[in-house]
Amino acid sequence: MRFIRLRILAILAVLVMVGAGAWQLLPSDEVNESPITVGTSDEVTSLDPAGAYDAGSWAIYSNLYQSLMTFRPGAVVPEPDAAESCDFIGQKLQTYQCRLRDDLTFSNGRKITAADVEYSFERMLRIKADVGPAVLFPGLDTIVSEGRTITFNLSARDATFPQKLATGAGSIVDPDRYPKDRLRTDDQVDGSGPYTLKSYEPGVAAQLVPNPAYKGALKKTGVAVGIRYFDGSEALQAAWAAGGVDVTHRQLPAAQLSELDPGAGEQRVTEADSAEIRNLVFNVREGAPLADRKVRQAVAWIIDRGPLVTKVYRNTVEPLYSLIPQGYIGHSTPFFDSYPQSDPKRARALMEEAGVDLPMRITFAHRDDDANKEESAELVRQLEKDGLFEVTEKAVEWQDFQKGYAAGKYDVYTIGWLPDFPDPDTFSQPLVGRENSLHNGYTSEKMDALIAATQQYSDRGRTSADFKELQRLVGEDVPLIPLWQKKDYVVSKQSVSGSQYLSDGTGIWRLWELSWI
């Protein structure tokens, strides 16, 4: 469970002095009705919510689609959105039931029914896209709709199920527009969120306008927003410097973030505690070079987080020694306890015990953008410097990169991770559970049992011991190595209000909070 603390570095209002010692808001004769432009270097994998499980896609889903539940800013417990009410039935935490609102329509005017919700979930689970969100629901057995009631029957207890419903995976789609057995590919959206999609050019821009038909938890639907997608952080920085965007989020270059001055120029800066993390992931499939646990442990003895934190990210990140980041129940430091400092001699000894030829030849892949290149160069340097590994580095376009690691094409790869909801479960089941979203082939009956144990209790404080044991097992099996945990930065012009709400750790991009001052 995580309580988000937002630290606003600068909240500036335009004021004018009227008379001696009196201050008033500066009046405006004209209302700015132009769209607010938001710049990001994230990418959208698919506009179809059954086809993507990444930050860029889910950011736009939370604006165009509606889920049964949602999170208010800073909340750790979800509340109804498309639903009128939701609750577990009985004490077993295996039957969850929602009653749908009766006043919902898709943006095309079609009335939303409980059967549409059932269709949306069954479709997502049926398609089971390689880079889709089906991995969030391994225990969802059946969905039954009757009247306005939707009943979810689970194969095992899962106290976090309501939180999962509030994510992009719970997006409700129109059966008439979204095929039941394949993804929609026409770059159109029929949802019921606070915005509708006016236009979309993949990888370039999206134009969103308020949805006048929206009904749900929100009291307002904001102003028109234009999203510009940039090929890397340097391009985003150039656009910000040139005045081409009004708000930037995820992510300006580390060098610029480290030097941000809230009081300088026409900007306001929000720095937020965040649970964004970065992992070095290993392909552990049988026959892969890193299938042997001793070799993976050797890499854990090699990695030095210090240069990543200070040189690559200019102290905008903190070293991470655990699967579960700071601020979450159960956080511990197994990778510091077991591998407290870089020790090539211990690494060599483990690889000799494994009986592998040195240097071991491996393929290391990462997303092809400037934010990853410096990090990757440092990781390759560390792996090769003592003659234990010979690395072939591959920089791959984002969508091809996702398909590549899902198919097991890379021996080692780096993946960033943002929480789907404010609970440590979002770092366990999707990352180290059976058929996890990292697609690295890792399976462990003990791990699955620990994950199931953490899902037993509505009182999340009772899960701490199991989460600590789960993390200890990750440190022992080393299917991945945690590298760092990052703060979240939003930079906006002084003329824009609400930018601090764009992200609070729940995976929801609250564009509707933006407005002109």
MOBELCOR-V755802 format. One record per residue. N is the residue number from 1. SS is DSSP state (h for helix, s for strand, l for the rest). PSI is psi in whole degrees, 0 to 359 (999 if undefined). Layout:
((N,SS,PSI) (N,SS,PSI))
This chain:
((1,l,136) (2,l,133) (3,l,118) (4,l,130) (5,l,113) (6,s,128) (7,s,105) (8,s,115) (9,l,330) (10,l,122) (11,l,105) (12,l,134) (13,l,148) (14,l,119) (15,s,157) (16,s,140) (17,s,129) (18,l,111) (19,l,188) (20,l,115) (21,l,6) (22,l,140) (23,s,140) (24,s,158) (25,s,138) (26,l,121) (27,l,154) (28,l,133) (29,l,342) (30,l,140) (31,l,126) (32,l,114) (33,l,8) (34,l,153) (35,l,147) (36,s,129) (37,s,123) (38,s,129) (39,s,140) (40,s,153) (41,l,3) (42,l,160) (43,l,155) (44,l,117) (45,l,317) (46,l,143) (47,l,349) (48,l,119) (49,l,348) (50,l,352) (51,l,5) (52,l,148) (53,l,60) (54,l,162) (55,h,316) (56,h,320) (57,h,313) (58,h,332) (59,h,317) (60,h,330) (61,h,319) (62,h,348) (63,h,330) (64,h,335) (65,l,167) (66,l,142) (67,l,166) (68,l,324) (69,s,163) (70,s,172) (71,l,136) (72,l,158) (73,l,128) (74,l,355) (75,l,151) (76,l,352) (77,l,127) (78,l,162) (79,s,161) (80,s,144) (81,l,281) (82,l,339) (83,s,154) (84,s,324) (85,s,155) (86,s,147) (87,s,158) (88,s,146) (89,l,120) (90,l,185) (91,l,356) (92,l,349) (93,l,35) (94,l,355) (95,s,119) (96,s,132) (97,s,136) (98,s,148) (99,s,121) (100,s,144) (101,l,154) (102,l,6) (103,l,27) (104,l,141) (105,s,151) (106,l,164) (107,l,343) (108,l,3) (109,l,350) (110,l,134) (111,s,139) (112,l,135) (113,l,167) (114,h,328) (115,h,329) (116,h,323) (117,h,314) (118,h,315) (119,h,316) (120,h,316) (121,h,314) (122,h,324) (123,h,313) (124,h,317) (125,h,326) (126,h,313) (127,h,318) (128,l,56) (129,l,145) (130,l,322) (131,l,29) (132,l,180) (133,h,8) (134,h,334) (135,h,343) (136,h,342) (137,h,55) (138,l,337) (139,l,11) (140,s,108) (141,s,300) (142,s,154) (143,s,130) (144,s,128) (145,s,140) (146,s,118) (147,l,235) (148,l,12) (149,s,134) (150,s,127) (151,s,126) (152,s,120) (153,s,122) (154,s,148) (155,l,343) (156,l,163) (157,l,139) (158,l,95) (159,l,342) (160,l,2) (161,h,317) (162,h,324) (163,h,324) (164,h,327) (165,h,334) (166,l,3) (167,l,179) (168,h,337) (169,h,339) (170,h,12) (171,l,135) (172,l,128) (173,l,162) (174,l,117) (175,l,334) (176,l,341) (177,l,345) (178,l,109) (179,l,146) (180,l,339) (181,l,12) (182,l,163) (183,l,149) (184,l,138) (185,l,15) (186,l,11) (187,l,30) (188,l,159) (189,l,134) (190,l,93) (191,l,194) (192,l,23) (193,l,184) (194,l,347) (195,s,158) (196,s,156) (197,s,112) (198,s,319) (199,s,157) (200,s,129) (201,s,109) (202,l,130) (203,l,0) (204,l,300) (205,s,156) (206,s,139) (207,s,121) (208,s,137) (209,s,149) (210,s,142) (211,l,106) (212,l,342) (213,l,0) (214,l,135) (215,l,132) (216,l,209) (217,l,335) (218,l,144) (219,l,347) (220,l,159) (221,l,11) (222,l,194) (223,l,172) (224,l,141) (225,s,135) (226,s,129) (227,s,129) (228,s,128) (229,s,128) (230,l,147) (231,l,73) (232,l,163) (233,h,329) (234,h,320) (235,h,323) (236,h,317) (237,h,318) (238,h,319) (239,h,320) (240,h,315) (241,h,327) (242,l,358) (243,l,19) (244,l,348) (245,l,153) (246,l,335) (247,s,140) (248,s,138) (249,s,125) (250,l,84) (251,l,133) (252,l,158) (253,l,150) (254,h,322) (255,h,320) (256,h,320) (257,h,321) (258,h,342) (259,l,9) (260,l,132) (261,l,107) (262,l,332) (263,l,2) (264,l,132) (265,l,195) (266,l,64) (267,l,157) (268,s,145) (269,s,132) (270,s,122) (271,s,121) (272,s,140) (273,s,137) (274,s,159) (275,s,24) (276,s,129) (277,s,168) (278,s,131) (279,s,146) (280,s,116) (281,s,140) (282,s,137) (283,l,110) (284,l,16) (285,l,151) (286,l,131) (287,l,347) (288,l,151) (289,l,328) (290,l,24) (291,l,333) (292,l,125) (293,h,327) (294,h,325) (295,h,320) (296,h,322) (297,h,326) (298,h,318) (299,h,322) (300,h,329) (301,h,343) (302,h,318) (303,l,130) (304,l,110) (305,h,340) (306,h,306) (307,h,329) (308,h,316) (309,h,312) (310,h,317) (311,h,314) (312,h,312) (313,l,7) (314,l,42) (315,l,23) (316,l,359) (317,s,164) (318,s,147) (319,s,142) (320,l,132) (321,l,23) (322,l,153) (323,l,321) (324,l,124) (325,l,171) (326,l,144) (327,l,354) (328,l,148) (329,l,135) (330,l,357) (331,l,134) (332,l,189) (333,l,58) (334,h,328) (335,h,334) (336,h,321) (337,h,320) (338,h,329) (339,l,68) (340,l,337) (341,l,161) (342,l,128) (343,l,88) (344,h,330) (345,h,316) (346,h,321) (347,h,315) (348,h,318) (349,h,318) (350,h,320) (351,h,327) (352,h,323) (353,h,325) (354,h,345) (355,l,31) (356,l,154) (357,l,139) (358,l,140) (359,l,145) (360,s,132) (361,s,123) (362,s,157) (363,s,124) (364,s,125) (365,s,153) (366,s,164) (367,s,139) (368,l,86) (369,l,164) (370,h,336) (371,h,332) (372,h,342) (373,h,315) (374,h,319) (375,h,313) (376,h,321) (377,h,321) (378,h,319) (379,h,318) (380,h,318) (381,h,315) (382,h,320) (383,h,328) (384,h,343) (385,l,335) (386,l,13) (387,l,15) (388,l,333) (389,s,149) (390,s,115) (391,s,131) (392,s,115) (393,s,138) (394,s,122) (395,s,119) (396,s,137) (397,l,144) (398,h,308) (399,h,322) (400,h,325) (401,h,315) (402,h,315) (403,h,325) (404,h,312) (405,h,331) (406,h,330) (407,l,0) (408,l,29) (409,l,343) (410,l,147) (411,l,322) (412,s,142) (413,s,156) (414,s,138) (415,s,128) (416,s,155) (417,s,129) (418,l,142) (419,l,142) (420,l,331) (421,l,160) (422,l,69) (423,l,143) (424,h,343) (425,h,332) (426,h,347) (427,h,356) (428,l,288) (429,h,311) (430,h,340) (431,h,327) (432,h,4) (433,l,169) (434,l,137) (435,l,47) (436,l,169) (437,l,346) (438,l,344) (439,l,40) (440,l,4) (441,l,5) (442,l,128) (443,l,144) (444,l,121) (445,h,322) (446,h,320) (447,h,315) (448,h,323) (449,h,321) (450,h,318) (451,h,315) (452,h,322) (453,h,323) (454,h,342) (455,l,5) (456,l,333) (457,l,132) (458,l,327) (459,l,97) (460,h,341) (461,h,336) (462,h,355) (463,h,353) (464,h,313) (465,h,319) (466,h,321) (467,h,324) (468,h,320) (469,h,322) (470,h,317) (471,h,324) (472,h,321) (473,h,323) (474,h,319) (475,h,335) (476,h,316) (477,h,332) (478,l,57) (479,l,344) (480,s,164) (481,s,118) (482,s,138) (483,s,306) (484,s,164) (485,s,135) (486,s,148) (487,s,162) (488,s,132) (489,s,133) (490,s,128) (491,s,131) (492,s,163) (493,l,154) (494,l,337) (495,l,358) (496,s,132) (497,s,152) (498,l,2) (499,h,336) (500,h,347) (501,h,2) (502,l,328) (503,l,136) (504,l,21) (505,l,3) (506,l,2) (507,l,8) (508,l,127) (509,l,103) (510,l,72) (511,h,333) (512,h,348) (513,h,347) (514,l,143) (515,s,162) (516,s,142) (517,l,999))
